[in-house]
């Protein structure tokens, strides 16, 4: 028979890890994921604080990516709400957008309730939240795992939707890895840059040396591509958001 404790301590944030793998390296978030998984084995109380922090970090990252400033006074539920308001939650070209929209809104409300519950757990039982009586009753690894699972669900949901949108329409922060089709097309039009024996891709050089020129060329490429395809991804994304 499998030992329940060993099963619990092997928890991994599979959803969040998979979502992050779709984009550029987010080292700070990766460190928070590792800390949560480690805390569940060694100091379960700390997982409440870390889980809340992870959700806040991802929300702020999403908002920064799309050029929206997060108010430092927003609590976690408000931060999550503002983030979901900025994302396109409906599947593109869904045949029943009204019904699907209502279902997604219910899901979002459920996520908001989940994060609120996570915050209450953190405030009441988190090791690093506000200090506490040393003899106060404590939660154990099972409750800490619930907090981590909630954070994993929220983060993976938000970040996947966000990353899907960024690969279609560039945000305020442009990531080179998101636009392989443009990079390949650009590199076909320009010769490889030689620096001694080192060969540099023109698209990479442009991205690193002149980000605004890279963005302008990328936007021109997207406009031409979408025009040829008979649609405008930017307009479609905007319609989804509305």
SULPE-V741916 format. One line per field, one symbol per residue. ss: DSSP state (H for helix, E for strand, - for the rest). phi: phi as a letter, one per 40 degrees, with the letter a starting at -180 (. if undefined). burial: + if it has 24 or more other ideal C-beta (glycine too) atoms within 12 Angstrom, else -. Layout:
ss: ???
phi: ???
burial: ???
This chain:
ss: ---HHHHHH----HHHHHHH------HHHHHHHHHHHHHHHH-HHHHHHHHHHHHHHHHHHHHHH----------HHHHHHHHHHH----------HHHHHHHHHHHHHHHHHHHHHHHHHHHHH---------------HHHHHHHHHHHHHHHHHHHHHHHHHHHH-------HHH-HHHHHHHHHH---EEE--EEE-HHHHHHHH-HHHHHHHHHHHHHHHHHH----HHHHHHHHH-
phi: .cccccccccdbccccccccccbccbcccdcccdcccccccbbddcccccccccccccdcccccdcgbccccccccccccccccccbcccccfccbccccccccccccccccccccccccccccbccbcbgadcbcdbcbcccccdcccccccccccccccccdccccbdccbcbdccbcccdccccccbccccbgccbbcdcccccccadccccccccccccccccccgabdccccccccc
burial: -------++-+-+-+++-++-++--+--+--++-+++-+++--++++++++++++++++++++-++---+----+++-++++++-+++++-------------+---+--++-++++++-++--+++-----------+-+-+++++++++++++++++++++++++++++--+++-++--++--++-------------+++++++------++-++--++----------+--++--+--
